């Protein structure tokens, strides 16, 4: 690391003001601060001293994503070979190799397009580069089907970065979660590539008679599913690349909570809201999705993945303590409501989180205002007592 530090210090003057490559200062600064903790100092004001910054926060999220990502890559291959030959074992190494070949290009395109746009914006504006897209660039591929064309991935990423992020001022200013915005764009712009019974298993269209539909998709169509609870929890089922395994998502959740990066209040609130709404529908039981056990609602589809990695986005989620509880509970409630009453989109969690992203500032506003009103009442009461 000392050699790398010395090398960077040696070439750094070329990228600073007056250097021959000064026009690339933002790009150089982005790479330098990604590799090493920034040595920037402030000149005035009161500041909190902490060893963690945005880049390190994003790094913790990437670490938390690794378990679900590795399992998702493996499952892409397993679902493919299982569709061809039902006797395929889950532990066949061909599963991993096939999954890598399918998933890696999607991840590469996501980062190339997203980071390219962000670097260009920073260069034009003369702003330092913040690796806010470090996490979004990984999340976007993980919530997509394995066979989605790469040009659709690139277009969805570009839409998310331009519309959901840079239009609002860049990293830390976005109202909507960029990864979910990309998925929403892909879903509504190219629905045949994001839904149906062929898109969730790689190359399923080449196999006659296969049904690679997700559990929620089958239930929305009125078809019963025969997966046992362990299969649904472990994730050996068709679905988006890394959304299927609640088990490995929970490992990521533990990492986020332990490091203080993810809000456990939002996660728990979402589970409470979804469980309560699912239980109420179980009592009604008018269709297959209403009859689907409330516990199973928590472990299928993208609910766990969305709640852990997207609903907890510190930029687009609620910020106050009470607001996080309200925000999380409403995410869970809306997710189940959308699943049950919208057969065209039985997943639900994406739209639920995006909708609550819009209302998160309003929730925080009323929570803060309620606190202010309570303090004013206490002040008025104290003044009345003193004058009495």
Secondary structure, DSSP 8 states (H G I E B T S, - for coil): -HHHHHHHHHHHGGGSTTSTTGGGHHHHHHHHHHHS-------SS-----S--HHHHHHHHHHHHHHHHHHHHHHHHHHHHHHH-TT--TT-HHHHHHHHHHHHHHHHHHHHHHHHHHHHHHHHHT----TTHHHHHHHHHHTS-TT--HHHHHHHHHHIIIIIIGGGTSTTT-SS-HHHHHHHHHHHHSGGGTSSSSSSSTTGGGSTT-----HHHHHHTT------HHHHHHT-SSSSTTTS-HHHHHHHHHHHHHHT-S-HHHHHHHHHHHHHHHHHHHHH--SHHHHS-HHHHTTSTTHHHHHHHTTT-TTTS--SHHHHHHHHHHHHHHHHHHHHH-GGG---HHHHHHHHHHHHHHHHHHHHHHHHHHHHHHHHHHHHHHH-
